[in-house]
């Protein structure tokens, strides 16, 4: 595991070396910004993939989570259709550029421009499990949303 004093070293390859490497915008940022590699037009109510210009070798014990920047939905009308993108550790070959799947929920065409910051990446520690099947799980706490939420 990494610490703020000893960051995780991660192998990365840029497709277009004129675009910057991903960066953390502030010292308190959890996610690093990813840049759009090519002009992308997303028609209303359509899905598209935005190339993020990098191939990343996610270290063992981690996953790479991709999510939209907080202002993207408001400014562009774009969301990730399933909420987040999960990048596995073995998605790191020469042709495995990070692609951000987006949905345009507006009634007008959205444009993402070359070099624009479009998404964030976050490395998340993972734990693999071994299932232990049981005959009973104990008392139920209630149904979906039963805690008042």
N, CA and C atoms as an extended XYZ file, in Angstrom:
447
Properties=species:S:1:pos:R:3:atomname:S:1:resname:S:1:resid:I:1 pbc="F F F"
N         0.833       -1.181        0.000 N   UNK     1
C         0.000        0.000        0.000 CA  UNK     1
C         0.883        1.252        0.000 C   UNK     1
N         0.371        2.281       -0.627 N   UNK     2
C         1.094        3.539       -0.633 CA  UNK     2
C         0.600        4.416        0.508 C   UNK     2
N         1.355        5.438        0.821 N   UNK     3
C         0.967        6.443        1.802 CA  UNK     3
C         1.191        7.805        1.163 C   UNK     3
N         0.640        8.879        1.746 N   UNK     4
C         0.902       10.206        1.176 CA  UNK     4
C         2.391       10.525        1.095 C   UNK     4
N         3.161        9.986        2.041 N   UNK     5
C         4.603       10.222        2.031 CA  UNK     5
C         5.306        9.367        0.979 C   UNK     5
N         4.757        8.205        0.679 N   UNK     6
C         5.332        7.287       -0.298 CA  UNK     6
C         4.268        6.914       -1.318 C   UNK     6
N         4.110        7.742       -2.352 N   UNK     7
C         3.064        7.443       -3.340 CA  UNK     7
C         3.355        6.155       -4.100 C   UNK     7
N         2.313        5.588       -4.638 N   UNK     8
C         2.376        4.391       -5.459 CA  UNK     8
C         3.021        4.743       -6.792 C   UNK     8
N         3.958        3.953       -7.257 N   UNK     9
C         4.564        4.162       -8.575 CA  UNK     9
C         3.799        3.316       -9.581 C   UNK     9
N         3.306        3.967      -10.642 N   UNK    10
C         2.447        3.303      -11.620 CA  UNK    10
C         2.994        3.537      -13.021 C   UNK    10
N         3.117        2.458      -13.807 N   UNK    11
C         3.562        2.570      -15.202 CA  UNK    11
C         2.434        3.161      -16.048 C   UNK    11
N         2.787        4.118      -16.909 N   UNK    12
C         1.810        4.783      -17.761 CA  UNK    12
C         2.442        5.076      -19.110 C   UNK    12
N         1.631        4.995      -20.170 N   UNK    13
C         2.091        5.335      -21.514 CA  UNK    13
C         1.072        6.289      -22.132 C   UNK    13
N         1.566        7.421      -22.640 N   UNK    14
C         0.687        8.352      -23.347 CA  UNK    14
C         0.599        7.954      -24.813 C   UNK    14
N        -0.583        8.039      -25.396 N   UNK    15
C        -0.774        7.801      -26.823 CA  UNK    15
C        -0.292        9.041      -27.584 C   UNK    15
N        -0.717       10.214      -27.146 N   UNK    16
C        -0.302       11.492      -27.712 CA  UNK    16
C         0.604       12.166      -26.688 C   UNK    16
N         1.919       12.161      -26.914 N   UNK    17
C         2.836       12.715      -25.911 CA  UNK    17
C         2.764       14.232      -25.767 C   UNK    17
N         2.001       14.924      -26.635 N   UNK    18
C         1.869       16.374      -26.474 CA  UNK    18
C         0.832       16.733      -25.404 C   UNK    18
N        -0.016       15.789      -25.034 N   UNK    19
C        -0.949       16.019      -23.928 CA  UNK    19
C        -0.239       15.724      -22.610 C   UNK    19
N        -0.621       16.424      -21.531 N   UNK    20
C         0.063       16.197      -20.255 CA  UNK    20
C        -0.272       14.844      -19.644 C   UNK    20
N         0.612       14.386      -18.773 N   UNK    21
C         0.298       13.228      -17.942 CA  UNK    21
C        -0.863       13.604      -17.025 C   UNK    21
N        -1.639       12.627      -16.561 N   UNK    22
C        -2.695       12.940      -15.590 CA  UNK    22
C        -2.093       13.627      -14.365 C   UNK    22
N        -2.840       14.572      -13.800 N   UNK    23
C        -2.362       15.304      -12.628 CA  UNK    23
C        -3.460       15.407      -11.581 C   UNK    23
N        -3.038       15.519      -10.327 N   UNK    24
C        -3.927       15.842       -9.222 CA  UNK    24
C        -4.014       17.369       -9.176 C   UNK    24
N        -5.211       17.920       -9.254 N   UNK    25
C        -5.389       19.375       -9.341 CA  UNK    25
C        -4.917       20.105       -8.087 C   UNK    25
N        -5.105       19.491       -6.929 N   UNK    26
C        -4.666       20.101       -5.677 CA  UNK    26
C        -4.012       19.038       -4.801 C   UNK    26
N        -3.381       19.479       -3.732 N   UNK    27
C        -2.734       18.511       -2.828 CA  UNK    27
C        -3.757       17.633       -2.113 C   UNK    27
N        -5.012       18.070       -2.040 N   UNK    28
C        -6.053       17.274       -1.401 CA  UNK    28
C        -6.919       16.480       -2.354 C   UNK    28
N        -6.620       16.540       -3.646 N   UNK    29
C        -7.425       15.813       -4.639 CA  UNK    29
C        -7.266       14.311       -4.477 C   UNK    29
N        -8.373       13.594       -4.548 N   UNK    30
C        -8.368       12.134       -4.472 CA  UNK    30
C        -8.149       11.542       -5.861 C   UNK    30
N        -8.748       12.184       -6.874 N   UNK    31
C        -8.645       11.694       -8.239 CA  UNK    31
C        -7.715       12.554       -9.073 C   UNK    31
N        -7.127       11.927      -10.086 N   UNK    32
C        -6.279       12.646      -11.037 CA  UNK    32
C        -7.069       12.870      -12.318 C   UNK    32
N        -6.852       14.009      -12.944 N   UNK    33
C        -7.590       14.376      -14.150 CA  UNK    33
C        -7.071       13.648      -15.376 C   UNK    33
N        -8.010       13.227      -16.227 N   UNK    34
C        -7.700       12.592      -17.509 CA  UNK    34
C        -8.126       13.532      -18.635 C   UNK    34
N        -7.374       13.521      -19.725 N   UNK    35
C        -7.581       14.455      -20.827 CA  UNK    35
C        -8.121       13.755      -22.068 C   UNK    35
N        -8.988       14.445      -22.772 N   UNK    36
C        -9.559       13.923      -24.012 CA  UNK    36
C        -8.505       13.961      -25.117 C   UNK    36
N        -8.319       12.838      -25.808 N   UNK    37
C        -7.291       12.749      -26.850 CA  UNK    37
C        -7.781       13.196      -28.225 C   UNK    37
N        -9.081       13.193      -28.468 N   UNK    38
C        -9.549       13.626      -29.786 CA  UNK    38
C       -10.909       14.304      -29.664 C   UNK    38
N       -11.145       15.238      -30.577 N   UNK    39
C       -12.436       15.924      -30.605 CA  UNK    39
C       -13.539       14.860      -30.662 C   UNK    39
N       -14.506       14.965      -29.767 N   UNK    40
C       -15.564       13.965      -29.692 CA  UNK    40
C       -16.917       14.660      -29.665 C   UNK    40
N       -17.814       14.195      -30.514 N   UNK    41
C       -19.170       14.723      -30.601 CA  UNK    41
C       -20.116       13.627      -30.128 C   UNK    41
N       -20.955       13.965      -29.151 N   UNK    42
C       -21.898       12.991      -28.608 CA  UNK    42
C       -23.308       13.516      -28.880 C   UNK    42
N       -24.026       12.801      -29.716 N   UNK    43
C       -25.370       13.211      -30.098 CA  UNK    43
C       -26.316       13.081      -28.903 C   UNK    43
N       -27.431       13.823      -28.919 N   UNK    44
C       -28.391       13.742      -27.815 CA  UNK    44
C       -28.872       12.311      -27.591 C   UNK    44
N       -28.954       11.946      -26.314 N   UNK    45
C       -29.475       10.638      -25.901 CA  UNK    45
C       -28.697        9.463      -26.508 C   UNK    45
N       -27.405        9.680      -26.739 N   UNK    46
C       -26.561        8.639      -27.325 CA  UNK    46
C       -25.378        8.325      -26.417 C   UNK    46
N       -24.823        7.133      -26.631 N   UNK    47
C       -23.603        6.702      -25.949 CA  UNK    47
C       -22.403        6.979      -26.843 C   UNK    47
N       -21.260        7.225      -26.218 N   UNK    48
C       -20.014        7.396      -26.964 CA  UNK    48
C       -18.862        7.017      -26.044 C   UNK    48
N       -17.690        6.855      -26.661 N   UNK    49
C       -16.475        6.588      -25.885 CA  UNK    49
C       -15.468        7.690      -26.157 C   UNK    49
N       -14.922        8.229      -25.089 N   UNK    50
C       -13.940        9.303      -25.193 CA  UNK    50
C       -12.571        8.729      -24.855 C   UNK    50
N       -11.608        8.810      -25.785 N   UNK    51
C       -10.264        8.303      -25.496 CA  UNK    51
C        -9.534        9.216      -24.513 C   UNK    51
N        -8.949        8.628      -23.472 N   UNK    52
C        -8.309        9.386      -22.395 CA  UNK    52
C        -6.788        9.458      -22.523 C   UNK    52
N        -6.243        9.010      -23.648 N   UNK    53
C        -4.839        9.217      -24.010 CA  UNK    53
C        -3.810        8.373      -23.276 C   UNK    53
N        -4.199        7.537      -22.338 N   UNK    54
C        -3.191        6.784      -21.596 CA  UNK    54
C        -3.536        5.306      -21.474 C   UNK    54
N        -2.480        4.518      -21.404 N   UNK    55
C        -2.554        3.113      -21.013 CA  UNK    55
C        -1.897        3.053      -19.640 C   UNK    55
N        -2.584        2.457      -18.681 N   UNK    56
C        -2.110        2.434      -17.293 CA  UNK    56
C        -1.981        0.990      -16.827 C   UNK    56
N        -0.871        0.678      -16.182 N   UNK    57
C        -0.700       -0.650      -15.583 CA  UNK    57
C        -1.101       -0.544      -14.110 C   UNK    57
N        -2.326       -0.945      -13.812 N   UNK    58
C        -2.827       -0.881      -12.441 CA  UNK    58
C        -2.058       -1.880      -11.589 C   UNK    58
N        -1.490       -1.436      -10.478 N   UNK    59
C        -0.668       -2.329       -9.649 CA  UNK    59
C        -1.486       -3.435       -8.993 C   UNK    59
N        -0.851       -4.566       -8.695 N   UNK    60
C        -1.525       -5.633       -7.961 CA  UNK    60
C        -2.095       -5.092       -6.650 C   UNK    60
N        -3.294       -5.561       -6.297 N   UNK    61
C        -3.926       -5.121       -5.065 CA  UNK    61
C        -4.762       -3.865       -5.224 C   UNK    61
N        -4.860       -3.342       -6.454 N   UNK    62
C        -5.636       -2.121       -6.715 CA  UNK    62
C        -6.546       -2.325       -7.911 C   UNK    62
N        -7.542       -1.479       -8.009 N   UNK    63
C        -8.331       -1.318       -9.221 CA  UNK    63
C        -8.254        0.156       -9.572 C   UNK    63
N        -8.481        0.482      -10.814 N   UNK    64
C        -8.553        1.877      -11.239 CA  UNK    64
C       -10.011        2.188      -11.519 C   UNK    64
N       -10.544        3.166      -10.822 N   UNK    65
C       -11.927        3.580      -10.972 CA  UNK    65
C       -11.942        4.884      -11.776 C   UNK    65
N       -12.759        4.929      -12.828 N   UNK    66
C       -12.927        6.139      -13.612 CA  UNK    66
C       -14.289        6.737      -13.314 C   UNK    66
N       -14.331        8.036      -13.113 N   UNK    67
C       -15.570        8.735      -12.848 CA  UNK    67
C       -15.519       10.114      -13.492 C   UNK    67
N       -16.672       10.709      -13.673 N   UNK    68
C       -16.720       12.034      -14.286 CA  UNK    68
C       -16.193       13.074      -13.307 C   UNK    68
N       -15.667       14.167      -13.843 N   UNK    69
C       -15.368       15.330      -13.008 CA  UNK    69
C       -16.709       15.878      -12.517 C   UNK    69
N       -16.722       16.486      -11.366 N   UNK    70
C       -17.994       16.898      -10.759 CA  UNK    70
C       -18.767       17.902      -11.610 C   UNK    70
N       -18.095       18.677      -12.439 N   UNK    71
C       -18.781       19.692      -13.247 CA  UNK    71
C       -19.233       19.187      -14.618 C   UNK    71
N       -18.848       17.992      -15.001 N   UNK    72
C       -19.110       17.520      -16.365 CA  UNK    72
C       -20.600       17.361      -16.662 C   UNK    72
N       -21.365       16.837      -15.733 N   UNK    73
C       -22.807       16.652      -15.987 CA  UNK    73
C       -23.489       17.999      -16.210 C   UNK    73
N       -23.172       18.959      -15.374 N   UNK    74
C       -23.793       20.278      -15.500 CA  UNK    74
C       -23.335       20.998      -16.772 C   UNK    74
N       -22.048       20.984      -17.034 N   UNK    75
C       -21.498       21.729      -18.178 CA  UNK    75
C       -21.755       21.054      -19.521 C   UNK    75
N       -21.636       19.732      -19.554 N   UNK    76
C       -21.681       19.000      -20.820 CA  UNK    76
C       -22.931       18.156      -21.016 C   UNK    76
N       -23.621       17.807      -19.925 N   UNK    77
C       -24.758       16.899      -20.043 CA  UNK    77
C       -24.337       15.458      -20.224 C   UNK    77
N       -23.166       15.119      -19.712 N   UNK    78
C       -22.636       13.766      -19.872 CA  UNK    78
C       -22.538       13.055      -18.530 C   UNK    78
N       -22.909       11.782      -18.540 N   UNK    79
C       -22.775       10.896      -17.391 CA  UNK    79
C       -22.166        9.580      -17.856 C   UNK    79
N       -21.555        8.859      -16.937 N   UNK    80
C       -21.123        7.495      -17.225 CA  UNK    80
C       -22.362        6.618      -17.042 C   UNK    80
N       -22.750        5.850      -18.062 N   UNK    81
C       -24.023        5.118      -18.013 CA  UNK    81
C       -24.202        4.221      -16.792 C   UNK    81
N       -23.154        3.584      -16.327 N   UNK    82
C       -23.278        2.705      -15.162 CA  UNK    82
C       -22.683        3.339      -13.911 C   UNK    82
N       -22.430        4.640      -13.936 N   UNK    83
C       -21.963        5.364      -12.764 CA  UNK    83
C       -20.455        5.513      -12.661 C   UNK    83
N       -19.738        4.439      -12.879 N   UNK    84
C       -18.270        4.462      -12.826 CA  UNK    84
C       -17.724        3.491      -13.867 C   UNK    84
N       -16.472        3.650      -14.169 N   UNK    85
C       -15.771        2.679      -15.001 CA  UNK    85
C       -14.769        1.942      -14.130 C   UNK    85
N       -14.745        0.637      -14.223 N   UNK    86
C       -13.809       -0.177      -13.451 CA  UNK    86
C       -12.759       -0.726      -14.401 C   UNK    86
N       -11.508       -0.390      -14.130 N   UNK    87
C       -10.392       -0.847      -14.969 CA  UNK    87
C        -9.649       -1.942      -14.213 C   UNK    87
N        -9.634       -3.134      -14.791 N   UNK    88
C        -8.973       -4.284      -14.173 CA  UNK    88
C        -7.457       -4.194      -14.301 C   UNK    88
N        -6.782       -4.957      -13.462 N   UNK    89
C        -5.317       -4.964      -13.462 CA  UNK    89
C        -4.730       -5.480      -14.768 C   UNK    89
N        -5.441       -6.344      -15.479 N   UNK    90
C        -4.890       -6.919      -16.701 CA  UNK    90
C        -5.288       -6.149      -17.965 C   UNK    90
N        -5.905       -4.975      -17.816 N   UNK    91
C        -6.206       -4.114      -18.965 CA  UNK    91
C        -5.070       -3.110      -19.077 C   UNK    91
N        -3.961       -3.545      -19.677 N   UNK    92
C        -2.768       -2.689      -19.686 CA  UNK    92
C        -1.850       -2.978      -20.865 C   UNK    92
N        -2.374       -3.563      -21.934 N   UNK    93
C        -1.545       -3.838      -23.098 CA  UNK    93
C        -1.428       -2.633      -24.016 C   UNK    93
N        -0.661       -2.780      -25.080 N   UNK    94
C        -0.402       -1.674      -26.010 CA  UNK    94
C        -1.667       -1.010      -26.540 C   UNK    94
N        -2.725       -1.758      -26.795 N   UNK    95
C        -3.945       -1.175      -27.345 CA  UNK    95
C        -5.002       -0.838      -26.311 C   UNK    95
N        -4.657       -0.898      -25.040 N   UNK    96
C        -5.641       -0.746      -23.971 CA  UNK    96
C        -5.714        0.689      -23.431 C   UNK    96
N        -5.935        1.633      -24.328 N   UNK    97
C        -6.109        3.026      -23.912 CA  UNK    97
C        -7.357        3.131      -23.035 C   UNK    97
N        -7.269        3.924      -21.984 N   UNK    98
C        -8.452        4.171      -21.169 CA  UNK    98
C        -9.482        4.897      -22.012 C   UNK    98
N       -10.702        4.372      -22.012 N   UNK    99
C       -11.820        4.977      -22.731 CA  UNK    99
C       -12.917        5.261      -21.722 C   UNK    99
N       -13.474        6.442      -21.809 N   UNK   100
C       -14.551        6.804      -20.912 CA  UNK   100
C       -15.869        6.664      -21.651 C   UNK   100
N       -16.702        5.734      -21.208 N   UNK   101
C       -18.024        5.553      -21.793 CA  UNK   101
C       -18.939        6.614      -21.214 C   UNK   101
N       -19.609        7.384      -22.094 N   UNK   102
C       -20.479        8.473      -21.640 CA  UNK   102
C       -21.838        8.400      -22.317 C   UNK   102
N       -22.823        8.976      -21.643 N   UNK   103
C       -24.179        9.106      -22.175 CA  UNK   103
C       -24.559       10.585      -22.133 C   UNK   103
N       -25.025       11.114      -23.259 N   UNK   104
C       -25.478       12.501      -23.337 CA  UNK   104
C       -26.964       12.536      -22.988 C   UNK   104
N       -27.290       13.057      -21.808 N   UNK   105
C       -28.686       13.072      -21.379 CA  UNK   105
C       -29.430       14.331      -21.819 C   UNK   105
N       -28.761       15.232      -22.501 N   UNK   106
C       -29.421       16.464      -22.955 CA  UNK   106
C       -30.030       16.282      -24.344 C   UNK   106
N       -30.813       17.282      -24.754 N   UNK   107
C       -31.444       17.267      -26.071 CA  UNK   107
C       -30.595       17.986      -27.118 C   UNK   107
N       -29.363       18.302      -26.775 N   UNK   108
C       -28.454       18.931      -27.731 CA  UNK   108
C       -27.139       18.171      -27.762 C   UNK   108
N       -26.441       18.307      -28.873 N   UNK   109
C       -25.163       17.623      -29.047 CA  UNK   109
C       -24.143       18.152      -28.048 C   UNK   109
N       -23.363       17.253      -27.466 N   UNK   110
C       -22.281       17.630      -26.553 CA  UNK   110
C       -20.959       17.490      -27.289 C   UNK   110
N       -20.048       18.395      -27.009 N   UNK   111
C       -18.722       18.364      -27.621 CA  UNK   111
C       -17.676       18.302      -26.519 C   UNK   111
N       -16.737       17.379      -26.679 N   UNK   112
C       -15.593       17.300      -25.781 CA  UNK   112
C       -14.376       17.565      -26.654 C   UNK   112
N       -13.595       18.550      -26.260 N   UNK   113
C       -12.505       19.024      -27.101 CA  UNK   113
C       -11.169       18.381      -26.734 C   UNK   113
N       -10.314       18.315      -27.725 N   UNK   114
C        -8.962       17.805      -27.561 CA  UNK   114
C        -8.287       18.524      -26.393 C   UNK   114
N        -7.719       17.752      -25.482 N   UNK   115
C        -6.982       18.305      -24.354 CA  UNK   115
C        -7.843       18.725      -23.177 C   UNK   115
N        -9.156       18.607      -23.303 N   UNK   116
C       -10.048       18.996      -22.218 CA  UNK   116
C       -10.019       17.952      -21.103 C   UNK   116
N       -10.023       18.415      -19.855 N   UNK   117
C       -10.127       17.492      -18.722 CA  UNK   117
C       -11.561       16.995      -18.675 C   UNK   117
N       -11.730       15.686      -18.736 N   UNK   118
C       -13.077       15.133      -18.864 CA  UNK   118
C       -13.453       14.179      -17.734 C   UNK   118
N       -12.486       13.541      -17.126 N   UNK   119
C       -12.794       12.524      -16.113 CA  UNK   119
C       -11.691       12.487      -15.068 C   UNK   119
N       -11.923       11.657      -14.052 N   UNK   120
C       -10.927       11.448      -13.009 CA  UNK   120
C       -10.664        9.963      -12.837 C   UNK   120
N        -9.456        9.641      -12.468 N   UNK   121
C        -9.093        8.274      -12.110 CA  UNK   121
C        -8.739        8.215      -10.640 C   UNK   121
N        -9.124        7.123      -10.000 N   UNK   122
C        -8.845        6.927       -8.579 CA  UNK   122
C        -8.386        5.481       -8.386 C   UNK   122
N        -7.220        5.295       -7.811 N   UNK   123
C        -6.771        3.944       -7.470 CA  UNK   123
C        -7.396        3.543       -6.141 C   UNK   123
N        -8.010        2.358       -6.128 N   UNK   124
C        -8.726        1.879       -4.952 CA  UNK   124
C        -8.163        0.512       -4.562 C   UNK   124
N        -7.737        0.346       -3.287 N   UNK   125
C        -7.281       -0.982       -2.852 CA  UNK   125
C        -8.432       -1.986       -2.929 C   UNK   125
N        -8.101       -3.193       -3.314 N   UNK   126
C        -9.116       -4.242       -3.408 CA  UNK   126
C        -8.710       -5.447       -2.573 C   UNK   126
N        -9.702       -6.210       -2.191 N   UNK   127
C        -9.483       -7.472       -1.492 CA  UNK   127
C       -10.293       -8.533       -2.205 C   UNK   127
N        -9.651       -9.604       -2.593 N   UNK   128
C       -10.372      -10.741       -3.175 CA  UNK   128
C       -10.847      -11.614       -2.030 C   UNK   128
N       -11.973      -12.281       -2.242 N   UNK   129
C       -12.564      -13.089       -1.176 CA  UNK   129
C       -12.642      -14.547       -1.598 C   UNK   129
N       -12.782      -15.400       -0.606 N   UNK   130
C       -13.118      -16.804       -0.796 CA  UNK   130
C       -14.497      -16.965       -0.177 C   UNK   130
N       -15.430      -17.488       -0.936 N   UNK   131
C       -16.805      -17.624       -0.457 CA  UNK   131
C       -16.933      -18.784        0.517 C   UNK   131
N       -17.646      -18.540        1.570 N   UNK   132
C       -17.986      -19.576        2.539 CA  UNK   132
C       -19.502      -19.672        2.550 C   UNK   132
N       -20.028      -20.684        1.884 N   UNK   133
C       -21.475      -20.842        1.791 CA  UNK   133
C       -22.023      -21.369        3.111 C   UNK   133
N       -23.133      -20.763        3.572 N   UNK   134
C       -23.761      -21.163        4.828 CA  UNK   134
C       -25.230      -21.480        4.572 C   UNK   134
N       -25.858      -22.159        5.503 N   UNK   135
C       -27.275      -22.502        5.373 CA  UNK   135
C       -28.192      -21.378        5.836 C   UNK   135
N       -27.739      -20.547        6.778 N   UNK   136
C       -28.544      -19.441        7.307 CA  UNK   136
C       -27.663      -18.219        7.503 C   UNK   136
N       -28.306      -17.034        7.400 N   UNK   137
C       -27.564      -15.786        7.568 CA  UNK   137
C       -27.965      -15.014        8.819 C   UNK   137
N       -28.997      -15.458        9.540 N   UNK   138
C       -29.428      -14.737       10.732 CA  UNK   138
C       -30.592      -13.803       10.424 C   UNK   138
N       -30.930      -12.974       11.402 N   UNK   139
C       -32.085      -12.075       11.328 CA  UNK   139
C       -31.904      -11.040       10.222 C   UNK   139
N       -32.985      -10.843        9.432 N   UNK   140
C       -32.976       -9.820        8.380 CA  UNK   140
C       -33.121       -8.443        9.028 C   UNK   140
N       -32.504       -7.426        8.448 N   UNK   141
C       -32.616       -6.062        8.988 CA  UNK   141
C       -33.744       -5.296        8.333 C   UNK   141
N       -34.283       -5.781        7.225 N   UNK   142
C       -35.359       -5.072        6.535 CA  UNK   142
C       -35.069       -5.012        5.051 C   UNK   142
N       -36.000       -4.437        4.293 N   UNK   143
C       -35.868       -4.387        2.854 CA  UNK   143
C       -35.081       -3.196        2.356 C   UNK   143
N       -35.009       -3.075        1.070 N   UNK   144
C       -34.296       -2.001        0.393 CA  UNK   144
C       -34.826       -0.662        0.865 C   UNK   144
N       -33.937        0.192        1.389 N   UNK   145
C       -34.348        1.518        1.851 CA  UNK   145
C       -35.060        1.523        3.188 C   UNK   145
N       -34.986        0.430        3.946 N   UNK   146
C       -35.765        0.316        5.174 CA  UNK   146
C       -35.176        1.119        6.336 C   UNK   146
N       -33.962        1.664        6.187 N   UNK   147
C       -33.363        2.397        7.295 CA  UNK   147
C       -33.679        3.892        7.227 C   UNK   147
N       -34.665        4.236        6.420 N   UNK   148
C       -35.103        5.626        6.353 CA  UNK   148
C       -34.505        6.407        5.214 C   UNK   148
N       -33.731        5.760        4.353 N   UNK   149
C       -33.057        6.459        3.264 CA  UNK   149
C       -33.831        6.367        2.040 C   UNK   149
